[in-house]
Amino acid sequence: MSESSYTRMWAQAQGALEDLLVDEFPPIAQQPMKDRLKVFQGLATFYLKYLQIFRSLEAVYDQIGHPQKRRVVRHVLDGVMGRLLELKNEMVELEFSEFHYFDDVLQDLKLTPEDLEVPIPKYFVREKIRVLRDREKMLAHIMAKGGHIEHFEQVVSVQTMSLEEAVRVLQVCERARQGRLRHHFMKEIRQAEKEEMAAKSPTSTSTLDPDQAATCIQKVWLGYRQRKRTKRERLEEFIFLGMVPPEQPMPSAAQLKAQQVEATRRLVQEENEAEYQGVLVSVKESVRFVDGPDIRETLQEQIRQWFIECRDATGKFPDLPSTEEGGSAAIFAQKTPEQVAAELAAKEEEKEKRNRWKDKNGGKEQKEKKKDKKVKNKRKKGEEVVEEQKGWKMPPSHFLPTVLDGNKMYKDVWQGRDERQNFLQRFDAQLVREEKRMEVEEEVRVQVDELMRQEVKNLKLTVDREKEKKKKQKGKKGSKKKKKKGKKSVKKKKKVKDLTADRTIESLYEELVLEGLLIRPMNIKLSEYIGEFSYMGTTLRQADIEPMPSLSDVRQLIALYGILPLGSQAVHEKAPLIKALLLAGPAGVGKRMLVHTLCTETGANLFNLSPGNLTGKYPGRSCLQYLLHMVFKVARQLQPSVIWIGDAEKTFYKKVPKPEKEMEPKRLKKDLVKVLKTLKCEDRVLVVGTTRRPFEADLKPFCKVYKKIILIPRPDYASRLVLWREFLLGGGAHLTPSLDLSSLAKVTDGYTQGHILQAVRLVLTQRRLAQQTTRPLTAAEFIPPLARQDPVYKEEEEAFKTWYTRTPLGKKKVRAVKAIEDEGALDKGKNKQDNGKKTVKEEKSKKKNK
């Protein structure tokens, strides 16, 4: 696509965003809504529309070359991402469930399930690729220095084996060798016998008739051609019906050219960005040198004029606001000097009236104020309760101002701008000069404010000496009294000690790597977590049946709760804060894979604080505190970071099993809660726990740490069908009609992704792959390796469901369902009473008529 195409895409996305903002801020205030279904449909519609805008803006930001345009797009993109997270949070609080189903809304908007996928912005990793490469080199150097790579290879290669097993393996190998030799020897003997028989028999001189020979050749050729045609037509029919996947074609020349164009556009982006950054410094210096004196004079004249006007209006020289309050910029922000003077005069009059009233009435006013405040608070509380009972209302957003600001910037600067002559998409010098002039004006304003404060003091000393003396005397008395009262209420905050103040981040990083607590994440993309969309979710919920979430829903939650906040600092600071995330599910559903995915998509560091990895390291309470301090300090300094705790239930065991007592799995139980409290909105650090037996943990402290819980189910039929296809193609298999994938997906109900992958790896050996041309793969070959594995039984699945209903969100869901059932029962009871009254009246009327 060309630059103009991406410009049009940007314009369309901004147009859709503007229409959406009109719906977000309606001209007439909306009344609270009582119908939960309508509220959810409205939120879901907003969510899907923002998701489409997010996808378009991400593609524009990835490919557009103009550095100043990219800044505007990035500003809006961060706002849209944050708004998505806010809408998701609202849907969770409304339905008391992490999983939502948008089948009906997708149909109304004419979208496909693929449009539900949350796109991962490529700039999360691409804009810091050099930092990641340097970190990778440093990590490899430290691991090689400590001998971790050689040790890892030895552990993987060595396998313990008993004497009996070793003898059995040797016997099998020896018998196979002897069998191969015997087969080769017998083959040579048979070949020799055939040659002898051929030499002894006389040569036959009989020949076929030409017509018979032609008929024989035609019969063989026509049969071969028809069988080939039938086979091809059968395969085409299977592909059309979706029973056999189509062959993956090689990328065409146009696709390869498009990939090259995208790569060159990214190089142009980097060149334009480097040129833009270099110009910023020189332009700012020139603006400061040329326009700085003029800006200083105009600011001084404005402030002096304001002083004179305020003096004429109030009879006093006003005080200039402090730098914390905004300085002189706060005075002239959308206000004239006359308005500012009037406000100051009104404030001073109010202060004088209050002082007079206090002198007359003493402490009566304070008592009355306290009573009024109590009454107001009670009324406010009552009003809030009434509003909550009335219905749901959209809460205020932290990201909509950002979106509005970005939309305004687009309208004012870029909407009507003609960029057709700017073929190289270089920066606009005039815009750079305007931006730098604003920055220089702010810097000069701070200096001018300090000078004008001194000037005001001198004016006050010359004009209002006597008044200032009286004010100072009164001020001193009042200040002394206030100081005496204030001494009692002041409380000093405890400062957190830095246990590693004398050490550098590099030394701490090296220590964590050598101890095996900071590990290298595997390169796994979120798209590699394969799963299909749930097509019956809304239908089942309407029938009061809670559907099992699909793997596609899990993938979306990982993107929303983990990848987007970790990847963007602006989103993480304002979005609903998630400090810890728990991935719960049976073995083999891909919990560890998702942890590595978080690190790959965001370029995050991976710390391993699993109980098994901490055994024998940093013993004692003080050493453990030192370890946690060190881990979280490095995680903050090198953010984004993911702290992984595998087998998270062991940290919160109800009762530690005897074999695991030496491991001390509950070491982190007390200190982990304290350390999590120190995490702030600015810290892009996420604690991720994985567990396959959460019901063995003490639920109350467990849920206090992990407030967001994602329950990962076993794959359904649609996901299993896709998993079989992708795993087989990835292993090098040729999918033919003889391999019934539908039957395999049906038979493997209860098996997880890990079970299927292991079966595929056991069957698709090098020898079996070489035999595919003569002996195609069949579904029966995968049954024996599956039979050796234990699937996820219904009892285990029910145990996960019952455990989740006891979590805080699960309890809220159960209460909401009970409330709905009680309302339905009351409505039925009222209807029965009404029907009973009607029948009694009818009987009485019949008797009267008789």
PyMOL commands that set and color helices and strands:
alter all, ss='L'
color gray80, all
select helices_A, chain A and resi 3-24+36-63+67-95+103-109+113-116+123-126+129-146+148-157+163-200+210-241+253-290+292-314+328-331+337-361+364-390+400-414+429-463+465-489+505-514+526-528+537-542+551-567+569-574+591-602+611-614+621-637+648-652+658-660+669-677+694-696+699-705+717-730+741-747+753-763+766-770+779-787+794-805+808-849
alter helices_A, ss='H'
color red, helices_A
select strands_A, chain A and resi 518-519+580-584+605-608+641-646+685-691+708-711
alter strands_A, ss='S'
color yellow, strands_A
deselect
rebuild
show_as cartoon
